Amino acid sequence: MATKNNRANSLDQDTQLIAGVHQHLMNQSFIVGDKPCTAQQVIDVFQSRITTGRAAVSGKAAWQAAVKADREQRAQTAVFVRAFRNIVQGMFHDPSTLADFGLSPRKSTKKTVETKSVAIAKNKATRTARSTMGKKQKAKVKGAAPAPASPDAGGAKALPAPKPTAA
């Protein structure tokens, strides 16, 4: 199983390298990347990596806590903010005044004559296809009385015929 190369593992590895240098290489000097270094300089490099890594971890935790707090605050105040925006938009209709609040005017939802005529045509076509009727048309329809049903051999009662319905 491969180990993850994340910040926690990197910090642990750097700490172990410092411990190894303390234990085995404290009185030696090295040439690292064309530079001569003492054991203390190597330890300082790794210690600075550990310091910045821990700062990043604590910074990330603080950032995550701040983001969580912000989301919770926004969720708790969303209804209030929406209601206040609606009040301001109702009070002021001038776009320049609304712009001072960072808002834009509500868009009008008026239907055009063409849209209305298409809707009427679709409505008539649907009523014709489904044979639906209006209130006055339904009142004119009279159903015939169902014929008396003869009892079945099993003794079950016959149900009356259903009346025409308009759906």
N, C-alpha and C positions, 0 to 999 in steps of 0.2 A: 504494500500500500504506500503510495507516494505521499509525502508530507506537503501540506499547503505552504506556499511561500507568502505568508501574510505578515503584517507588521509585528504581531506578537512573536511569531517564530523568529523573525529577523532580530528582534530585541533580545530574545533568549540566546540566539547564536552569538551576537555581539558580546553579551555578558559572559558567555562561556569562553570566548576568545580572550577576553581580558583576564579571566581566571587562569587560563592556560599560560598566558604571557607571564603573569605574576608567579606562577608555579615553576615554569621551566625556562623562560627566556629573559629573566629580569636583568641580568648583567651582560646582555649582548647587544650588538648593533646590527642593523640590517640595511640592505639597499632595496628599497621598495619603489618600483617605477622610476628608476634612475636617480633616486634621492637617498642619501644616507639617513637613516633614522635610528634613534635609540628606542629602547623598549618603552620608555615613558612617553615618547612621541606617538608610538603605535597605540598605547593605552589611551592617550588623549584623543586620538582620532575616533577610536571606538566609543569612548565615553561621550564625545559630542554627538555621535550617531544615536546613542541611547537617549541622550537628553532631548534631541529634536524629535525622536520617535515617540517618546512619552508625551511630549507637548502636543504632537499631532493626535495621539490617542485621546488625551484629555480634551483637546480642542474639538475633535469629532464628537465626543460624548456631549460636550456643551452645546455644540451646533445642533445635534439631534434632539436634545432636550428643548432648545429654543424653538426648533421647527415644530415639535409636538405641542408645545405651549401655544404657539401661534395658531396652529390648526384648531386646537380646542377653543381658543378665544374666538376665532372666526366662526366656528360652528355655533357657539353660544350666542353670538351677536348677529347672526345672519338675518333672523326675522326682524330684529330692530332696524338694521341697516336698510333692508328692503322696504320696510314700511316708511322710514324717513325719506328715502329716495322717491317713493310714490307721493308723499306729501309735498315735497319740493317740486316735483314735476306737475302736481295739481295746482300749486300756488303760482308758479311762473310758467308762462307759455313762450316767452321771448327766448329764442335760441342763445342770444348773447348772455342773458342772465343765467340760463341753465349752464352755459359753458363756464361761468364763474364757479359753479359747484362741480364741474367735471362731468356734467350730464348732457344728454342730447334730448331734444323733444321727442315725445312719443310719435310713432309713425301712425298715420291715419290708415284705417282699414276699410275705406270706402270701396265698394265694388263698382266696377265700370258697367256701363249699360250692356256691353258685349258679354261680360261674364254673367250678368243676370239673365240675358236672353238664352244663353247656352244652358244655364241651370234650369230654366223653365222648360226648354225643349227636352232636356234629359228627364225631368220630372214627368212630363206628359208621356214620353216614350215608356218609362218604367210603369206608370199606371196602366197604360194600354197593354203592355206585355203581361202584367200580373193580373189584369182585370180588376184593379182596385177601384173603389168608388168613394165619393165624398159622403158627407153626412146626409145631404138631401137626396142623393142618388140611392143611398142605402134605404132611406125611408120609403121610396117608391117600390122597392122589391118586396113582393109578398110571396111567401112560400106556400105550397099546397100542403094540406093536412096529410100526415102519413096514413097509409091504409092500416086498418087494424091488423095486427100480426096474429097469426094462428100459433097457439102454443106448440112448442117442439115436443117430440116424443120424450126427451129427457126432462121435461118440465122446466126448462130454463125460460126466463122472460126475455122477450125481444126488446131490443133497445130502439127508441124512436130514431128516425133518420136525422142526421145532423143538419142544422140550419146553415144557410150560406153565410159565410163570414167575410169581412173585409179586413185584410191585414195590411 
